Amino acid sequence: MTKKTPSAPVSKKAAKAAPSSASPAKATKARAKAAPVTGQAPPAVVTTPPAKATRAGETPVRRVVLAYSGGLDTSVILKWLQDEYQCEVVTFTADIGQGEELEPARAKALKMGIRPENIFIEDLREEFTRDFVFPMFRANALYEGEYLLGTSIARPLIAKRLIEIARQVKADAISHGATGKGNDQVRFELGAYGLMPGVRIIAPWREWDLLSRDRLLAYADAHGIPVDYKKRKGEAPYSMDANLLHISYEGGVLEDPSKAPSETMWRLTVSPEKAPARAESIEISFRAGDPVAINGIALAPHELLAELNRIGGRHGVGRLDLVENRYVGMKSRGCYETPGGTILLRAHRAIESLTLDREVAHLKDDLMPRYASLVYNGYWFSPEREALQVLIDHTQKVVNGKVVLKLFKGNVLVTSRTSEDSLFDTRIATFDDDGGAYNQADAGGFIKLNALRMRIAASRGRKPASARVVKPRNPAKT
């Protein structure tokens, strides 16, 4: 997951600050006196820079589409783009289930001089779940064996809409708020370049020197940018990213991997210790690899995921504290809440265990880490990810049926799975009399053929190293 400004307690909205492929001219001058060893640092002094110069042959930016959340970071970016590039800004705010009211973003954009027709606020929850989350879950994707890719999978959708809006309004560039240290800059920009090869990308965090929360606040004050009281007071000790699949937390005390997070950090789930003392069973129905109903009630994709979040959250399901390897080279510690995704992955693997051929299932497991890395690193629109998706989707035609799961104090246990496409044959699998369905005598030849190469090697004196006799050491002589 991508980390935001270390000291900024603002949410990592669907649109965060990221990298830029262009504009090397002078960045904003923001000077702040160094804090003394003791006492409080004086307020930062911010000066407004002259208009952005352009390189030789570089076309000035007339209009830019900004991935805008309305938070501190992107509000400062909006004003900075207006001053630094002297261009018209178009804002794009996506609802991907982060659970926040988005109309305040419209009001703030209007206050900052954005024309109403240049403000795009869109509900993308269904598209996000149907076209991005569900295809990824068909692959059973886990990055480094644990991370369900909640942040990673949201970025290509945001990049896609940024490019579509840029084409619609005939913009010269797009901009985002991902930092220069994280993965999101890579994800946003790989997605954008894959859809619009010549797009110009402005990534303020790689250009300016507003590299602390205090400097961002000073810039906001100097330019009359309204700042939420909680953000000014620094009440949220973590940088957060939320969408319909998960909430992630980084920064603050989490930057020390030895420190446990506070129980008050978690938003979606109760502590397993405080979860109900009675287990709850739910049934999930699948069609072609995708969940379509809970307890027999058909739901739209985004509604189904939201309901699984609600059910799993009250049972303490889906917490993860992880140190991961970022694509840009550093290790990062993040905490994640993915209650619905945790349930969905367990259920999907259960129905696959019943319906997929053994070698097909094993092939999917072999390919899964590669698929997960492609998503994590930002290659959603790459030809290799799409090729893998075709194969994965082909395997899912028979992944139909129902799975019953028991939820109890953070645990998800599969208790039943049924399917008309099941490959489970009770007549053959039974330990009782199978009526001749399976000839056990056949197993002898099967075993001998599979042992043939090892028997030949052993006859030539090639004993496995693990089978060699090693004399035990005598402790008295050491």
C-alpha positions in Angstrom: 0.0 0.0 0.0 1.1 3.5 -0.7 2.1 5.8 2.1 1.0 9.4 2.4 2.7 12.3 3.9 4.2 10.8 7.1 2.9 13.4 9.5 -0.3 14.3 7.7 -3.3 12.7 9.4 -5.5 13.0 6.4 -7.3 10.2 4.5 -5.7 8.7 1.4 -8.8 9.3 -0.7 -9.3 7.6 -4.0 -7.3 10.4 -5.3 -3.9 10.9 -3.6 -0.9 12.8 -4.6 1.6 11.1 -6.9 4.3 11.4 -9.6 4.6 13.5 -12.6 6.3 12.9 -15.9 6.7 16.6 -16.8 7.4 20.0 -15.6 10.8 20.4 -14.0 10.6 24.1 -13.5 11.0 25.8 -10.1 8.9 24.4 -7.3 7.0 26.4 -4.8 9.2 28.1 -2.2 8.0 27.3 1.3 10.4 28.2 4.1 9.9 27.1 7.7 12.3 27.9 10.5 13.7 24.9 12.2 12.2 24.1 15.5 14.5 24.5 18.5 15.5 21.5 20.5 12.7 22.3 23.0 9.5 24.3 22.5 7.2 24.7 19.6 8.2 25.5 16.1 7.2 28.9 14.8 4.7 28.9 11.9 6.0 28.3 8.5 6.4 31.2 6.1 5.0 30.6 2.6 5.7 32.7 -0.4 3.7 32.5 -3.7 6.0 31.6 -6.6 6.0 33.2 -10.0 4.2 31.5 -12.8 5.6 28.2 -13.8 8.1 28.4 -16.7 8.2 25.8 -19.3 11.1 23.9 -20.9 12.1 24.6 -24.4 9.5 23.3 -26.7 7.2 22.4 -23.8 3.6 23.3 -24.3 2.1 25.3 -21.4 -0.7 23.6 -19.4 -4.1 25.1 -20.1 -6.3 22.7 -18.3 -5.6 19.9 -15.8 -7.8 17.2 -14.3 -7.1 16.7 -10.6 -8.0 13.6 -8.6 -9.6 15.6 -5.8 -10.8 14.4 -2.4 -11.4 17.8 -0.8 -8.9 17.0 2.0 -5.8 19.0 3.0 -3.4 17.6 0.4 -5.6 17.8 -2.7 -7.0 21.2 -1.7 -3.5 22.6 -1.4 -2.6 20.9 -4.8 -5.6 22.6 -6.4 -4.5 26.0 -5.4 -0.8 25.2 -6.2 -1.8 24.1 -9.7 -3.7 27.4 -10.2 -0.7 29.5 -9.1 2.2 27.4 -10.3 0.9 26.5 -13.7 -1.7 29.3 -14.1 -4.1 26.8 -15.6 -7.7 25.9 -15.3 -8.4 23.0 -12.9 -11.0 20.3 -13.3 -11.7 18.3 -10.2 -12.7 14.6 -10.1 -13.9 13.0 -6.9 -14.8 9.3 -6.9 -17.2 7.5 -4.6 -15.7 4.0 -4.3 -17.3 3.2 -0.9 -15.0 5.2 1.4 -18.0 6.0 3.5 -17.6 9.8 3.5 -20.0 12.5 2.3 -18.7 13.9 -1.0 -20.7 17.0 -1.5 -18.4 19.0 0.8 -15.7 18.4 -1.9 -18.0 20.2 -4.4 -18.6 23.1 -2.1 -14.9 23.5 -1.4 -14.0 23.3 -5.1 -16.6 26.0 -5.8 -15.1 28.2 -3.1 -11.7 27.8 -4.7 -13.0 29.1 -8.0 -13.7 25.9 -9.9 -16.6 26.3 -12.3 -19.6 24.0 -11.7 -19.2 22.3 -15.0 -15.6 21.5 -14.1 -16.5 19.5 -11.0 -17.0 15.8 -11.5 -18.3 13.7 -8.5 -19.2 10.1 -9.5 -20.6 7.1 -7.8 -18.3 4.3 -8.9 -19.1 1.7 -6.3 -20.7 -0.8 -8.6 -18.1 -0.5 -11.3 -15.4 -0.8 -8.8 -16.7 -4.0 -7.3 -18.0 -5.6 -10.5 -15.1 -4.8 -12.9 -12.1 -4.7 -10.5 -12.7 -6.4 -7.2 -14.6 -9.4 -8.4 -12.2 -10.2 -11.3 -9.3 -10.0 -8.8 -11.0 -12.4 -6.4 -11.5 -14.9 -9.2 -7.7 -15.2 -9.1 -7.7 -15.6 -5.3 -5.0 -12.8 -5.3 -2.9 -12.2 -2.2 0.2 -10.1 -2.3 3.1 -11.7 -0.3 0.6 -14.3 0.9 -1.5 -11.9 3.0 -2.5 -8.6 1.6 -5.9 -8.5 -0.2 -4.8 -5.5 -2.4 -7.6 -3.1 -1.2 -5.7 0.0 -2.1 -4.0 -1.3 -5.2 -7.2 -2.4 -7.0 -8.8 1.0 -6.6 -6.1 2.9 -8.5 -6.7 1.7 -12.0 -10.3 2.7 -11.9 -9.4 6.2 -10.8 -6.7 6.5 -13.5 -9.3 5.3 -16.1 -11.8 8.0 -15.1 -9.1 10.7 -15.0 -8.2 9.9 -18.5 -11.8 9.7 -19.7 -12.6 13.1 -18.2 -9.3 14.5 -19.6 -10.5 13.5 -23.1 -14.0 14.8 -22.4 -12.8 18.3 -21.3 -9.8 18.4 -23.6 -7.4 18.7 -20.8 -3.6 19.0 -21.3 -2.7 17.1 -18.2 -3.8 15.1 -15.2 -2.6 15.4 -11.6 -2.8 13.4 -8.4 -1.7 13.6 -4.8 0.4 10.5 -4.3 3.7 11.0 -2.7 7.1 10.2 -4.3 7.8 7.5 -1.7 4.8 5.2 -2.3 3.3 2.8 -4.8 0.2 4.9 -5.7 2.3 7.2 -7.9 3.3 4.2 -10.0 -0.2 2.8 -10.1 -1.9 6.0 -11.2 0.7 6.8 -13.8 1.1 3.3 -15.3 -2.6 3.2 -15.7 -2.8 6.6 -17.2 0.1 6.0 -19.7 -1.5 2.6 -20.6 -4.7 4.4 -21.6 -3.3 7.7 -23.0 0.4 7.3 -24.0 1.1 11.0 -24.4 -0.7 12.3 -21.3 1.2 14.8 -19.2 1.2 14.1 -15.5 1.8 16.6 -12.8 2.8 15.1 -9.5 3.2 18.0 -7.0 4.9 15.8 -4.3 7.8 15.3 -6.7 8.1 19.0 -7.5 7.3 21.2 -4.4 8.9 21.4 -1.0 5.7 21.3 1.1 7.0 18.1 2.6 5.4 18.3 6.0 2.0 18.8 7.5 3.0 22.1 9.0 4.1 23.4 5.6 0.8 22.3 4.0 -1.2 24.0 6.7 0.9 27.2 6.4 0.3 27.2 2.6 -3.4 26.7 3.2 -3.5 29.6 5.7 -1.6 31.9 3.3 -4.0 31.2 0.5 -7.3 31.1 2.4 -7.8 27.3 1.9 -10.3 26.0 4.5 -9.0 23.2 6.6 -11.0 20.8 8.7 -10.5 21.4 12.4 -9.6 17.8 13.1 -6.9 17.8 10.4 -5.5 21.1 11.8 -5.4 19.6 15.4 -3.9 16.4 14.1 -6.4 14.2 15.9 -6.1 11.3 13.5 -2.6 9.7 14.2 -2.7 7.6 11.0 -2.8 8.1 7.3 -5.9 6.2 6.1 -7.2 5.0 2.7 -10.7 3.7 2.6 -12.9 2.1 -0.1 -15.6 -0.6 -0.3 -13.0 -3.4 -0.1 -11.0 -2.2 2.9 -9.5 0.5 5.1 -5.7 0.8 5.4 -3.7 2.6 8.1 -0.1 3.9 7.8 2.2 6.4 9.4 2.4 7.7 13.0 3.2 5.0 15.5 2.8 2.4 12.8 6.2 3.4 11.4 7.8 1.5 14.2 7.1 -2.2 13.4 7.6 -3.1 17.1 4.7 -1.0 18.3 1.2 -2.4 18.4 -1.6 -0.3 17.0 -4.2 1.2 19.3 -7.5 -0.6 19.5 -9.1 2.8 18.8 -7.6 2.8 15.3 -9.8 0.1 13.8 -13.0 1.4 12.1 -14.7 -1.5 10.4 -14.2 -4.4 12.8 -14.7 -5.0 16.5 -12.0 -6.6 18.5 -12.2 -10.4 18.3 -12.3 -10.4 22.1 -15.4 -8.3 22.0 -17.1 -10.1 19.2 -20.3 -12.0 19.9 -19.9 -15.2 22.0 -22.2 -17.0 19.5 -21.1 -18.0 16.0 -23.1 -16.9 13.0 -23.4 -19.0 9.8 -24.0 -17.4 6.4 -24.4 -18.9 2.9 -22.8 -17.3 -0.2 -24.0 -18.3 -3.7 -21.6 -18.2 -6.6 -22.2 -18.0 -10.4 -19.2 -18.2 -12.8 -16.8 -17.5 -9.9 -18.6 -14.3 -8.7 -20.7 -14.1 -5.5 -24.3 -13.3 -6.3 -26.3 -13.8 -3.1 -26.1 -14.0 0.6 -28.5 -16.3 2.5 -30.5 -16.7 -0.7 -31.0 -13.0 -1.2 -29.6 -11.7 -4.6 -27.6 -8.5 -4.3 -25.8 -6.1 -6.6 -22.0 -6.5 -6.4 -21.4 -3.4 -4.3 -24.3 -4.2 -2.1 -23.1 -7.8 -1.5 -19.6 -6.6 -0.6 -20.9 -4.0 1.8 -23.1 -6.6 3.5 -20.2 -8.9 3.9 -18.2 -6.0 5.5 -21.0 -5.4 7.9 -21.4 -9.1 8.9 -17.7 -9.8 9.1 -17.0 -6.6 10.9 -19.2 -7.4 13.8 -17.4 -10.7 14.3 -13.9 -9.2 14.2 -13.0 -10.7 10.9 -10.4 -9.3 8.5 -7.7 -7.5 10.5 -4.1 -7.6 9.3 -0.9 -6.1 10.5 1.7 -6.4 7.8 5.2 -5.4 6.8 5.3 -5.5 3.0 7.8 -4.8 0.2 6.8 -1.7 -1.8 7.5 -1.6 -5.5 9.7 1.4 -5.1 12.1 -0.6 -3.0 11.4 0.1 0.7 9.7 -1.9 3.3 6.5 -0.5 4.7 4.2 -1.4 7.7 0.5 -1.1 7.2 -2.6 -2.3 9.0 -5.7 -3.4 7.1 -9.3 -4.1 7.7 -10.9 -6.3 5.0 -13.8 -8.2 6.6 -15.9 -8.8 3.4 -12.8 -9.7 1.3 -11.6 -12.1 3.9 -14.9 -14.0 3.9 -15.2 -13.8 0.1 -11.7 -15.3 -0.4 -12.4 -18.2 1.9 -15.7 -18.9 0.3 -14.4 -18.7 -3.3 -11.6 -21.1 -2.6 -14.1 -23.5 -1.0 -16.4 -23.6 -4.0 -13.3 -23.9 -6.3 -12.1 -26.9 -4.3 -15.3 -28.7 -5.3 -15.6 -27.7 -8.9 -12.1 -27.2 -10.4 -10.0 -29.9 -11.9 -6.9 -30.6 -9.8 -4.3 -29.4 -12.3 -6.4 -26.3 -13.2 -6.6 -25.4 -9.5 -2.8 -25.9 -9.1 -2.1 -23.9 -12.2 -4.2 -21.0 -10.8 -2.2 -21.2 -7.5 1.1 -21.1 -9.4 0.0 -18.0 -11.3 -1.6 -16.2 -8.4 1.5 -14.6 -6.9 2.4 -13.2 -10.4 -1.2 -11.9 -10.8 -1.1 -10.3 -7.3 2.2 -8.6 -8.0 0.9 -7.1 -11.3 -2.1 -5.6 -9.4 0.1 -4.4 -6.5 2.7 -2.8 -8.8 0.1 -1.0 -11.0 0.0 -3.2 -14.1 -3.8 -3.7 -14.2 -4.0 -2.5 -17.9 -0.9 -4.5 -19.0 -1.3 -7.2 -21.6 0.1 -9.8 -19.3 -2.5 -9.1 -16.6 -5.2 -9.2 -19.2 -3.9 -12.5 -20.6 -3.9 -14.0 -17.2 -7.4 -12.8 -16.6 -8.7 -14.6 -19.8 -7.3 -17.8 -18.5 -8.6 -17.3 -15.0 -12.1 -16.3 -16.3 -12.2 -19.4 -18.4 -11.6 -21.6 -15.4 -14.5 -19.9 -13.6 -17.3 -21.2 -15.9 -17.9 -24.2 -13.6 -17.4 -22.3 -10.3 -21.0 -22.4 -9.4 -22.7 -23.3 -6.1 -23.2 -22.4 -2.5 -20.8 -22.2 0.5 -21.8 -22.0 4.1 -19.3 -20.4 6.5 -19.3 -20.0 10.3 -18.0 -16.7 11.7 -16.7 -16.6 15.2 -14.4 -14.1 17.0 -12.2 -13.3 14.0 -12.3 -16.7 12.4 -14.0 -17.8 9.2 -14.6 -21.6 8.9 -16.1 -23.4 5.9 -18.7 -25.9 7.0 -20.5 -26.8 3.8 -20.2 -26.5 0.0 -22.5 -27.8 -2.7 -22.5 -27.5 -6.5 -24.2 -29.1 -9.5 -20.8 -28.8 -11.2 -19.1 -30.7 -8.4 -16.3 -33.1 -9.3 -16.6 -34.8 -5.9 -17.7 -38.4 -6.4 -18.9 -40.0 -3.2 -18.9 -43.5 -4.8 -15.2 -43.3 -5.5 -14.1 -41.3 -2.4 -15.9 -43.5 0.2 -14.0 -45.7 2.6 -17.0 -48.1 2.5 -17.7 -50.7 -0.2 -17.7 -48.7 -3.4 -19.2 -51.5 -5.5 -16.2 -51.6 -7.8 -16.2 -47.9 -8.7 -12.5 -47.8 -7.9 -10.1 -50.8 -8.2 -7.5 -50.4 -5.4 -5.2 -52.8 -7.1 -4.6 -50.2 -9.8 -2.7 -48.0 -7.2 0.2 -50.4 -7.2 1.2 -49.9 -10.8 0.5 -46.1 -10.5 3.0 -45.9 -7.5 5.7 -48.0 -9.2 5.6 -45.9 -12.4 5.9 -42.7 -10.4 8.7 -44.2 -8.4 10.6 -45.4 -11.4 13.1 -42.6 -11.7 13.9 -42.7 -8.0 14.4 -46.5 -8.1 16.8 -46.2 -11.0 18.8 -43.5 -9.2 18.9 -45.5 -6.0 20.1 -48.6 -8.0 23.0 -46.4 -9.2 24.0 -45.5 -5.6 22.5 -42.1 -5.7 21.0 -41.9 -2.3 19.0 -38.8 -1.3 21.1 -36.5 1.0 18.3 -36.6 3.6 18.6 -40.4 3.8 22.3 -40.5 4.5 23.3 -41.7 8.0 24.9 -38.9 10.0 26.8 -39.9 13.1 25.5 -38.0 16.1 27.9 -35.6 17.8 29.2 -36.6 21.2 28.5 -33.6 23.5 31.2 -34.8 25.8 33.9 -34.3 23.2 32.8 -30.8 22.0 
